[in-house]
C-alpha cells in the first residue's frame, strides 16, 4: 500500500500487498456503495493462489485484485454499483463475493457472472 495514503475504510493489514491505486479506488467505491467491503482475498502468494483455485496468471499475485464478501443479492448489487462508479472495469460477480481488479494486462472492460 502507498504509505502516503491512509484508507478511510480499510486497516493496513486488510490491504497489505495491494497496489496503492487499487486501495484508493476501493476506498472510493466503498464510500459510494454505502455497505461494508470485507476483503476475503487480496494479495496472494503462489501457494495461497493455488489453494484458492486461482488461475496461474491471477491478478491477486501482483496485488491488483480483491475478492469482496457479499452476504446477499442487495449487498452484491451495492458493491458492484460502488465499483463501477469508482471506475473499475474488471468485475466478476459470484454467489458469495465480488472480484474486482485493475490489471491493465488483461482485457477491458470486463463484467462477468459466475458460470460465464
VOVODREN-820742 format. One record per residue: x, y, z of N, C-alpha, C, O in turn. Coordinates in steps of 0.001 Angstrom, whole numbers, padded with zeros to 6 digits. Layout:
N
n.east->X, n.north->Y, n.up->Z, ca.east->X, ca.north->Y, ca.up->Z, c.east->X, c.north->Y, c.up->Z, o.east->X, o.north->Y, o.up->Z
...
! end
This chain:
116
n.east->000847, n.north->-001186, n.up->000000, ca.east->000000, ca.north->000000, ca.up->000000, c.east->000886, c.north->001241, c.up->000000, o.east->001952, o.north->001251, o.up->000616
n.east->000458, n.north->002244, n.up->-000666, ca.east->001171, ca.north->003520, ca.up->-000696, c.east->001155, c.north->004106, c.up->000715, o.east->000088, o.north->004405, o.up->001252
n.east->002328, n.north->004267, n.up->001311, ca.east->002383, ca.north->004730, ca.up->002700, c.east->001892, c.north->006163, c.up->002865, o.east->001659, o.north->006610, o.up->003988
n.east->001732, n.north->006885, n.up->001765, ca.east->001235, ca.north->008255, ca.up->001841, c.east->-000292, c.north->008317, c.up->001810, o.east->-000863, o.north->009405, o.up->001882
n.east->-000949, n.north->007187, n.up->001706, ca.east->-002402, ca.north->007162, ca.up->001634, c.east->-002959, c.north->006426, c.up->002844, o.east->-002625, o.north->005263, o.up->003073
n.east->-003797, n.north->007088, n.up->003613, ca.east->-004464, ca.north->006448, ca.up->004747, c.east->-005888, c.north->006124, c.up->004342, o.east->-006716, o.north->007022, o.up->004191
n.east->-006174, n.north->004848, n.up->004166, ca.east->-007501, ca.north->004417, ca.up->003748, c.east->-008518, c.north->004754, c.up->004826, o.east->-008248, o.north->004610, o.up->006019
n.east->-009668, n.north->005194, n.up->004403, ca.east->-010742, ca.north->005543, ca.up->005331, c.east->-011448, c.north->004292, c.up->005845, o.east->-011848, o.north->004238, o.up->007008
n.east->-011602, n.north->003294, n.up->004990, ca.east->-012417, ca.north->002129, ca.up->005332, c.east->-011642, c.north->000841, c.up->005556, o.east->-012232, o.north->-000176, o.up->005920
n.east->-010340, n.north->000864, n.up->005348, ca.east->-009563, ca.north->-000369, ca.up->005452, c.east->-008379, c.north->-000191, c.up->006375, o.east->-007722, o.north->000850, o.up->006377
n.east->-008117, n.north->-001224, n.up->007163, ca.east->-006932, ca.north->-001240, ca.up->008009, c.east->-005758, c.north->-001724, c.up->007166, o.east->-005942, o.north->-002408, o.up->006160
n.east->-004564, n.north->-001364, n.up->007584, ca.east->-003372, ca.north->-001706, ca.up->006817, c.east->-003258, c.north->-003205, c.up->006555, o.east->-002872, o.north->-003610, o.up->005458
n.east->-003589, n.north->-004034, n.up->007545, ca.east->-003465, ca.north->-005481, ca.up->007341, c.east->-004484, c.north->-006018, c.up->006329, o.east->-004261, o.north->-007079, o.up->005746
n.east->-005588, n.north->-005315, n.up->006110, ca.east->-006584, ca.north->-005741, ca.up->005129, c.east->-006104, c.north->-005527, c.up->003696, o.east->-006506, o.north->-006252, o.up->002786
n.east->-005249, n.north->-004535, n.up->003502, ca.east->-004809, ca.north->-004181, ca.up->002158, c.east->-003312, c.north->-004434, c.up->001951, o.east->-002730, o.north->-003957, o.up->000977
n.east->-002705, n.north->-005169, n.up->002849, ca.east->-001280, ca.north->-005471, ca.up->002763, c.east->-000972, c.north->-006162, c.up->001431, o.east->-001623, o.north->-007136, o.up->001052
n.east->000016, n.north->-005642, n.up->000746, ca.east->000447, ca.north->-006225, ca.up->-000512, c.east->-000313, c.north->-005728, c.up->-001735, o.east->000039, o.north->-006068, o.up->-002864
n.east->-001354, n.north->-004924, n.up->-001518, ca.east->-002118, ca.north->-004393, ca.up->-002643, c.east->-001478, c.north->-003111, c.up->-003166, o.east->-000901, o.north->-002339, o.up->-002401
n.east->-001582, n.north->-002895, n.up->-004454, ca.east->-001079, ca.north->-001683, ca.up->-005083, c.east->-001888, c.north->-000493, c.up->-004573, o.east->-003108, o.north->-000580, o.up->-004435
n.east->-001210, n.north->000612, n.up->-004294, ca.east->-001851, ca.north->001800, ca.up->-003738, c.east->-003028, c.north->002308, c.up->-004550, o.east->-004044, o.north->002705, o.up->-003980
n.east->-002909, n.north->002304, n.up->-005882, ca.east->-004009, ca.north->002773, ca.up->-006735, c.east->-005272, c.north->001939, c.up->-006524, o.east->-006385, o.north->002465, o.up->-006560
n.east->-005092, n.north->000645, n.up->-006304, ca.east->-006240, ca.north->-000233, ca.up->-006056, c.east->-006917, c.north->000146, c.up->-004747, o.east->-008144, o.north->000213, o.up->-004679
n.east->-006136, n.north->000390, n.up->-003721, ca.east->-006686, ca.north->000739, ca.up->-002410, c.east->-007458, c.north->002057, c.up->-002469, o.east->-008534, o.north->002179, o.up->-001882
n.east->-006908, n.north->003037, n.up->-003176, ca.east->-007591, ca.north->004326, ca.up->-003323, c.east->-008949, c.north->004126, c.up->-004002, o.east->-009956, o.north->004673, o.up->-003551
n.east->-008978, n.north->003349, n.up->-005077, ca.east->-010241, ca.north->003102, ca.up->-005792, c.east->-011227, c.north->002317, c.up->-004925, o.east->-012429, o.north->002581, o.up->-004951
n.east->-010712, n.north->001349, n.up->-004154, ca.east->-011580, ca.north->000570, ca.up->-003272, c.east->-012204, c.north->001453, c.up->-002198, o.east->-013387, o.north->001321, o.up->-001884
n.east->-011404, n.north->002349, n.up->-001642, ca.east->-011904, ca.north->003252, ca.up->-000613, c.east->-013034, c.north->004123, c.up->-001176, o.east->-014057, o.north->004323, o.up->-000521
n.east->-012839, n.north->004636, n.up->-002389, ca.east->-013860, ca.north->005457, ca.up->-003032, c.east->-015109, c.north->004626, c.up->-003334, o.east->-016229, o.north->005086, o.up->-003113
n.east->-014917, n.north->003408, n.up->-003838, ca.east->-016049, ca.north->002529, ca.up->-004146, c.east->-016844, c.north->002203, c.up->-002885, o.east->-018074, o.north->002159, o.up->-002915
n.east->-016148, n.north->001977, n.up->-001790, ca.east->-016808, ca.north->001683, ca.up->-000510, c.east->-017636, c.north->002878, c.up->-000057, o.east->-018749, o.north->002712, o.up->000440
n.east->-017102, n.north->004070, n.up->-000226, ca.east->-017826, ca.north->005297, ca.up->000137, c.east->-019133, c.north->005388, c.up->-000653, o.east->-020183, o.north->005688, o.up->-000085
n.east->-019072, n.north->005136, n.up->-001930, ca.east->-020234, ca.north->005219, ca.up->-002807, c.east->-021242, c.north->004114, c.up->-002499, o.east->-022445, o.north->004372, o.up->-002453
n.east->-020765, n.north->002890, n.up->-002289, ca.east->-021648, ca.north->001735, ca.up->-002086, c.east->-022467, c.north->001848, c.up->-000807, o.east->-023631, o.north->001449, o.up->-000778
n.east->-021873, n.north->002382, n.up->000239, ca.east->-022590, ca.north->002521, ca.up->001496, c.east->-022796, c.north->001220, c.up->002252, o.east->-023605, o.north->001156, o.up->003177
n.east->-022063, n.north->000183, n.up->001860, ca.east->-022102, ca.north->-001094, ca.up->002576, c.east->-020658, c.north->-001511, c.up->002865, o.east->-019746, o.north->-001124, o.up->002134
n.east->-020447, n.north->-002289, n.up->003911, ca.east->-019073, ca.north->-002716, ca.up->004223, c.east->-018444, c.north->-003505, c.up->003078, o.east->-019113, o.north->-004288, o.up->002404
n.east->-017170, n.north->-003288, n.up->002875, ca.east->-016377, ca.north->-004087, ca.up->001940, c.east->-015465, c.north->-004954, c.up->002801, o.east->-014505, o.north->-004462, o.up->003393
n.east->-015764, n.north->-006219, n.up->002864, ca.east->-014928, ca.north->-007154, ca.up->003609, c.east->-014097, c.north->-007922, c.up->002589, o.east->-014621, o.north->-008735, o.up->001827
n.east->-012808, n.north->-007653, n.up->002585, ca.east->-011906, ca.north->-008292, ca.up->001632, c.east->-011575, c.north->-009684, c.up->002152, o.east->-010895, o.north->-009837, o.up->003167
n.east->-012071, n.north->-010705, n.up->001436, ca.east->-011763, ca.north->-012066, ca.up->001877, c.east->-010545, c.north->-012628, c.up->001156, o.east->-010036, o.north->-013685, o.up->001527
n.east->-010077, n.north->-011925, n.up->000129, ca.east->-008846, ca.north->-012312, ca.up->-000539, c.east->-008288, c.north->-011100, c.up->-001268, o.east->-008960, o.north->-010501, o.up->-002108
n.east->-007072, n.north->-010754, n.up->-000943, ca.east->-006388, ca.north->-009645, ca.up->-001613, c.east->-005144, c.north->-010178, c.up->-002280, o.east->-005218, o.north->-011036, o.up->-003159
n.east->-003990, n.north->-009665, n.up->-001858, ca.east->-002724, ca.north->-010168, ca.up->-002390, c.east->-002544, c.north->-011618, c.up->-001957, o.east->-002793, o.north->-011962, o.up->-000801
n.east->-002110, n.north->-012470, n.up->-002891, ca.east->-001872, ca.north->-013884, ca.up->-002585, c.east->-000469, c.north->-014300, c.up->-003008, o.east->000075, o.north->-013810, o.up->-003998
n.east->000096, n.north->-015207, n.up->-002239, ca.east->001321, ca.north->-015872, ca.up->-002682, c.east->000913, c.north->-016927, c.up->-003698, o.east->-000272, o.north->-017225, o.up->-003851
n.east->001879, n.north->-017482, n.up->-004383, ca.east->001594, ca.north->-018536, ca.up->-005364, c.east->000883, c.north->-019710, c.up->-004685, o.east->-000059, o.north->-020276, o.up->-005241
n.east->001333, n.north->-020067, n.up->-003498, ca.east->000743, ca.north->-021185, ca.up->-002766, c.east->-000704, c.north->-020876, c.up->-002358, o.east->-001591, o.north->-021718, o.up->-002498
n.east->-000926, n.north->-019659, n.up->-001854, ca.east->-002280, ca.north->-019251, ca.up->-001473, c.east->-003204, c.north->-019231, c.up->-002688, o.east->-004371, o.north->-019611, o.up->-002598
n.east->-002676, n.north->-018790, n.up->-003809, ca.east->-003462, ca.north->-018727, ca.up->-005033, c.east->-003870, c.north->-020125, c.up->-005497, o.east->-005013, o.north->-020342, o.up->-005900
n.east->-002937, n.north->-021063, n.up->-005439, ca.east->-003239, ca.north->-022443, ca.up->-005832, c.east->-004293, c.north->-023041, c.up->-004907, o.east->-005218, o.north->-023710, o.up->-005365
n.east->-004153, n.north->-022801, n.up->-003610, ca.east->-005113, ca.north->-023319, ca.up->-002628, c.east->-006509, c.north->-022737, c.up->-002860, o.east->-007513, o.north->-023418, o.up->-002654
n.east->-006565, n.north->-021456, n.up->-003295, ca.east->-007848, ca.north->-020792, ca.up->-003545, c.east->-008442, c.north->-021192, c.up->-004898, o.east->-009576, o.north->-020825, o.up->-005207
n.east->-007691, n.north->-021936, n.up->-005699, ca.east->-008174, ca.north->-022323, ca.up->-007017, c.east->-008004, c.north->-021232, c.up->-008055, o.east->-008671, o.north->-021239, o.up->-009090
n.east->-007098, n.north->-020279, n.up->-007775, ca.east->-006858, ca.north->-019167, ca.up->-008696, c.east->-006100, c.north->-019602, c.up->-009938, o.east->-005399, o.north->-020614, o.up->-009929
n.east->-006246, n.north->-018837, n.up->-010997, ca.east->-005545, ca.north->-019127, ca.up->-012248, c.east->-004074, c.north->-018757, c.up->-012111, o.east->-003705, o.north->-017966, o.up->-011242
n.east->-003236, n.north->-019329, n.up->-012967, ca.east->-001792, ca.north->-019140, ca.up->-012878, c.east->-001377, c.north->-017677, c.up->-013027, o.east->-000408, o.north->-017242, o.up->-012404
n.east->-002099, n.north->-016919, n.up->-013843, ca.east->-001745, ca.north->-015506, ca.up->-014042, c.east->-002678, c.north->-014573, c.up->-013268, o.east->-002982, o.north->-013470, o.up->-013722
n.east->-003121, n.north->-015018, n.up->-012113, ca.east->-004065, ca.north->-014262, ca.up->-011285, c.east->-003532, c.north->-012872, c.up->-010931, o.east->-002362, o.north->-012702, o.up->-010588
n.east->-004417, n.north->-011895, n.up->-011024, ca.east->-004071, ca.north->-010518, ca.up->-010644, c.east->-003829, c.north->-010395, c.up->-009146, o.east->-003209, o.north->-009432, o.up->-008693
n.east->-004312, n.north->-011364, n.up->-008375, ca.east->-004068, ca.north->-011379, ca.up->-006924, c.east->-002564, c.north->-011515, c.up->-006634, o.east->-002074, o.north->-010992, o.up->-005634
n.east->-001843, n.north->-012212, n.up->-007504, ca.east->-000421, ca.north->-012473, ca.up->-007287, c.east->000425, c.north->-011205, c.up->-007306, o.east->001502, o.north->-011163, o.up->-006711
n.east->-000056, n.north->-010190, n.up->-007979, ca.east->000704, ca.north->-008938, ca.up->-008096, c.east->000018, c.north->-007774, c.up->-007384, o.east->000360, o.north->-006614, o.up->-007613
n.east->-000947, n.north->-008084, n.up->-006524, ca.east->-001590, ca.north->-007049, ca.up->-005704, c.east->-002545, c.north->-006147, c.up->-006450, o.east->-002780, o.north->-005011, o.up->-006036
n.east->-003103, n.north->-006640, n.up->-007550, ca.east->-004007, ca.north->-005825, ca.up->-008361, c.east->-005459, c.north->-006270, c.up->-008276, o.east->-006298, o.north->-005771, o.up->-009026
n.east->-005777, n.north->-007207, n.up->-007371, ca.east->-007139, ca.north->-007737, ca.up->-007303, c.east->-007578, c.north->-008011, c.up->-005875, o.east->-006767, o.north->-008262, o.up->-004983
n.east->-008900, n.north->-007953, n.up->-005691, ca.east->-009518, ca.north->-008319, ca.up->-004408, c.east->-010797, c.north->-009091, c.up->-004658, o.east->-011437, o.north->-008954, o.up->-005700
n.east->-011149, n.north->-009898, n.up->-003685, ca.east->-012459, ca.north->-010532, ca.up->-003621, c.east->-013148, c.north->-009949, c.up->-002401, o.east->-012617, o.north->-009997, o.up->-001292
n.east->-014332, n.north->-009399, n.up->-002616, ca.east->-015078, ca.north->-008732, ca.up->-001552, c.east->-016288, c.north->-009583, c.up->-001198, o.east->-017089, o.north->-009912, o.up->-002073
n.east->-016433, n.north->-009946, n.up->000080, ca.east->-017565, ca.north->-010758, ca.up->000525, c.east->-018878, c.north->-010042, c.up->000260, o.east->-018981, o.north->-008824, o.up->000403
n.east->-019880, n.north->-010821, n.up->-000128, ca.east->-021218, ca.north->-010274, ca.up->-000354, c.east->-022214, c.north->-011234, c.up->000282, o.east->-022373, o.north->-012367, o.up->-000171
n.east->-022885, n.north->-010770, n.up->001341, ca.east->-023755, ca.north->-011655, ca.up->002114, c.east->-025072, c.north->-011967, c.up->001415, o.east->-025700, o.north->-012986, o.up->001704
n.east->-025495, n.north->-011101, n.up->000499, ca.east->-026764, ca.north->-011330, ca.up->-000194, c.east->-026811, c.north->-010545, c.up->-001501, o.east->-025869, o.north->-009830, o.up->-001841
n.east->-027909, n.north->-010685, n.up->-002223, ca.east->-028056, ca.north->-010032, ca.up->-003522, c.east->-027970, c.north->-008521, c.up->-003421, o.east->-027346, o.north->-007880, o.up->-004266
n.east->-028579, n.north->-007950, n.up->-002415, ca.east->-028550, ca.north->-006491, ca.up->-002263, c.east->-027126, c.north->-005995, c.up->-002013, o.east->-026701, o.north->-005001, o.up->-002602
n.east->-026397, n.north->-006681, n.up->-001150, ca.east->-025008, ca.north->-006286, ca.up->-000877, c.east->-024176, c.north->-006402, c.up->-002148, o.east->-023386, o.north->-005509, o.up->-002457
n.east->-024350, n.north->-007501, n.up->-002890, ca.east->-023618, ca.north->-007656, ca.up->-004151, c.east->-023912, c.north->-006500, c.up->-005098, o.east->-023000, o.north->-005939, o.up->-005704
n.east->-025187, n.north->-006148, n.up->-005222, ca.east->-025578, ca.north->-005058, ca.up->-006121, c.east->-024936, c.north->-003741, c.up->-005706, o.east->-024439, o.north->-003005, o.up->-006559
n.east->-024936, n.north->-003434, n.up->-004429, ca.east->-024350, ca.north->-002185, ca.up->-003947, c.east->-022832, c.north->-002174, c.up->-004131, o.east->-022252, o.north->-001143, o.up->-004472
n.east->-022194, n.north->-003314, n.up->-003905, ca.east->-020742, ca.north->-003425, ca.up->-004102, c.east->-020403, c.north->-003174, c.up->-005571, o.east->-019496, o.north->-002402, o.up->-005882
n.east->-021136, n.north->-003832, n.up->-006470, ca.east->-020891, ca.north->-003663, ca.up->-007904, c.east->-021148, c.north->-002216, c.up->-008314, o.east->-020374, o.north->-001648, o.up->-009084
n.east->-022215, n.north->-001618, n.up->-007815, ca.east->-022516, ca.north->-000216, ca.up->-008109, c.east->-021338, c.north->000676, c.up->-007704, o.east->-020883, o.north->001511, o.up->-008487
n.east->-020854, n.north->000491, n.up->-006484, ca.east->-019734, ca.north->001294, ca.up->-006000, c.east->-018480, c.north->001087, c.up->-006833, o.east->-017774, o.north->002046, o.up->-007145
n.east->-018200, n.north->-000156, n.up->-007193, ca.east->-017024, ca.north->-000448, ca.up->-008005, c.east->-017115, c.north->000208, c.up->-009380, o.east->-016146, o.north->000802, o.up->-009854
n.east->-018276, n.north->000099, n.up->-010016, ca.east->-018458, ca.north->000712, ca.up->-011337, c.east->-018332, c.north->002232, c.up->-011250, o.east->-017678, o.north->002853, o.up->-012087
n.east->-018953, n.north->002821, n.up->-010246, ca.east->-018900, ca.north->004277, ca.up->-010062, c.east->-017468, c.north->004749, c.up->-009848, o.east->-017085, o.north->005827, o.up->-010302
n.east->-016679, n.north->003932, n.up->-009152, ca.east->-015290, ca.north->004285, ca.up->-008855, c.east->-014364, c.north->004054, c.up->-010055, o.east->-013182, o.north->004393, o.up->-010006
n.east->-014901, n.north->003482, n.up->-011117, ca.east->-014109, ca.north->003314, ca.up->-012333, c.east->-013533, c.north->001943, c.up->-012579, o.east->-012755, o.north->001762, o.up->-013515
n.east->-013894, n.north->000971, n.up->-011764, ca.east->-013420, ca.north->-000392, ca.up->-012027, c.east->-014028, c.north->-000885, c.up->-013330, o.east->-015223, o.north->-000720, o.up->-013575
n.east->-013193, n.north->-001489, n.up->-014159, ca.east->-013661, ca.north->-002011, ca.up->-015432, c.east->-013516, c.north->-003515, c.up->-015543, o.east->-013869, o.north->-004101, o.up->-016567
n.east->-013004, n.north->-004142, n.up->-014507, ca.east->-012885, ca.north->-005609, ca.up->-014483, c.east->-013530, c.north->-006121, c.up->-013195, o.east->-012958, o.north->-006008, o.up->-012111
n.east->-014720, n.north->-006678, n.up->-013333, ca.east->-015512, ca.north->-007141, ca.up->-012183, c.east->-016116, c.north->-008495, c.up->-012531, o.east->-016588, o.north->-008695, o.up->-013650
n.east->-016106, n.north->-009420, n.up->-011585, ca.east->-016812, ca.north->-010695, ca.up->-011753, c.east->-017652, c.north->-010939, c.up->-010511, o.east->-017172, o.north->-010819, o.up->-009384
n.east->-018902, n.north->-011280, n.up->-010735, ca.east->-019865, ca.north->-011472, ca.up->-009648, c.east->-020035, c.north->-012961, c.up->-009371, o.east->-020341, o.north->-013740, o.up->-010274
n.east->-019835, n.north->-013343, n.up->-008124, ca.east->-020020, ca.north->-014711, ca.up->-007660, c.east->-021153, c.north->-014727, c.up->-006644, o.east->-021618, o.north->-013671, o.up->-006215
n.east->-021594, n.north->-015907, n.up->-006262, ca.east->-022688, ca.north->-016029, ca.up->-005295, c.east->-022310, c.north->-015461, c.up->-003927, o.east->-023147, o.north->-014859, o.up->-003254
n.east->-021064, n.north->-015648, n.up->-003516, ca.east->-020653, ca.north->-015237, ca.up->-002173, c.east->-019708, c.north->-014040, c.up->-002139, o.east->-019403, o.north->-013517, o.up->-001067
n.east->-019245, n.north->-013607, n.up->-003307, ca.east->-018300, ca.north->-012482, ca.up->-003326, c.east->-018273, c.north->-011815, c.up->-004695, o.east->-018849, o.north->-012306, o.up->-005666
n.east->-017584, n.north->-010681, n.up->-004736, ca.east->-017376, ca.north->-009950, ca.up->-005978, c.east->-015869, c.north->-009770, c.up->-006161, o.east->-015174, o.north->-009302, o.up->-005260
n.east->-015378, n.north->-010147, n.up->-007339, ca.east->-013970, ca.north->-009961, ca.up->-007677, c.east->-013841, c.north->-008637, c.up->-008422, o.east->-014661, o.north->-008322, o.up->-009284
n.east->-012809, n.north->-007863, n.up->-008087, ca.east->-012512, ca.north->-006625, ca.up->-008812, c.east->-011003, c.north->-006511, c.up->-008956, o.east->-010251, o.north->-006822, o.up->-008033
n.east->-010572, n.north->-006057, n.up->-010139, ca.east->-009142, ca.north->-005832, ca.up->-010310, c.east->-008887, c.north->-004654, c.up->-011234, o.east->-009773, o.north->-004192, o.up->-011954
n.east->-007649, n.north->-004184, n.up->-011188, ca.east->-007222, ca.north->-003075, ca.up->-012044, c.east->-006033, c.north->-003510, c.up->-012895, o.east->-005147, o.north->-002706, o.up->-013184
n.east->-006012, n.north->-004752, n.up->-013289, ca.east->-004903, ca.north->-005333, ca.up->-014049, c.east->-005013, c.north->-004942, c.up->-015516, o.east->-005814, o.north->-005513, o.up->-016256
n.east->-004208, n.north->-003969, n.up->-015936, ca.east->-004301, ca.north->-003485, ca.up->-017312, c.east->-003596, c.north->-004393, c.up->-018320, o.east->-003533, o.north->-004065, o.up->-019505
n.east->-003065, n.north->-005532, n.up->-017861, ca.east->-002511, ca.north->-006510, ca.up->-018798, c.east->-003598, c.north->-007437, c.up->-019313, o.east->-003352, o.north->-008276, o.up->-020179
n.east->-004799, n.north->-007283, n.up->-018778, ca.east->-005930, ca.north->-008120, ca.up->-019184, c.east->-006970, c.north->-007261, c.up->-019884, o.east->-006937, o.north->-006034, o.up->-019783
n.east->-007898, n.north->-007904, n.up->-020597, ca.east->-008867, ca.north->-007167, ca.up->-021416, c.east->-009809, c.north->-006307, c.up->-020576, o.east->-010229, o.north->-006684, o.up->-019482
n.east->-010123, n.north->-005133, n.up->-021134, ca.east->-011045, ca.north->-004178, ca.up->-020530, c.east->-012123, c.north->-003874, c.up->-021537, o.east->-011837, o.north->-004031, o.up->-022724
n.east->-013290, n.north->-003469, n.up->-021216, ca.east->-013902, ca.north->-003716, ca.up->-019909, c.east->-014334, c.north->-005178, c.up->-019816, o.east->-014429, o.north->-005876, o.up->-020825
n.east->-014589, n.north->-005621, n.up->-018604, ca.east->-014989, ca.north->-006996, ca.up->-018391, c.east->-015899, c.north->-007063, c.up->-017177, o.east->-015499, o.north->-006688, o.up->-016075
n.east->-017113, n.north->-007536, n.up->-017373, ca.east->-018062, ca.north->-007761, ca.up->-016288, c.east->-018587, c.north->-009163, c.up->-016478, o.east->-019273, o.north->-009452, o.up->-017459
n.east->-018264, n.north->-010041, n.up->-015535, ca.east->-018661, ca.north->-011437, ca.up->-015659, c.east->-019512, c.north->-011867, c.up->-014485, o.east->-019500, o.north->-011257, o.up->-013415
n.east->-020250, n.north->-012937, n.up->-014720, ca.east->-021078, ca.north->-013553, ca.up->-013682, c.east->-020653, c.north->-015008, c.up->-013584, o.east->-020419, o.north->-015661, o.up->-014601
n.east->-020551, n.north->-015519, n.up->-012355, ca.east->-020141, ca.north->-016892, ca.up->-012134, c.east->-020900, c.north->-017820, c.up->-013080, o.east->-022118, o.north->-017721, o.up->-013231
n.east->-020162, n.north->-018712, n.up->-013704, ca.east->-020765, ca.north->-019653, ca.up->-014636, c.east->-020605, c.north->-019226, c.up->-016088, o.east->-020852, o.north->-020016, o.up->-016999
n.east->-020194, n.north->-017980, n.up->-016311, ca.east->-019995, ca.north->-017500, ca.up->-017693, c.east->-018556, c.north->-017684, c.up->-018116, o.east->-018195, o.north->-017341, o.up->-019242
! end
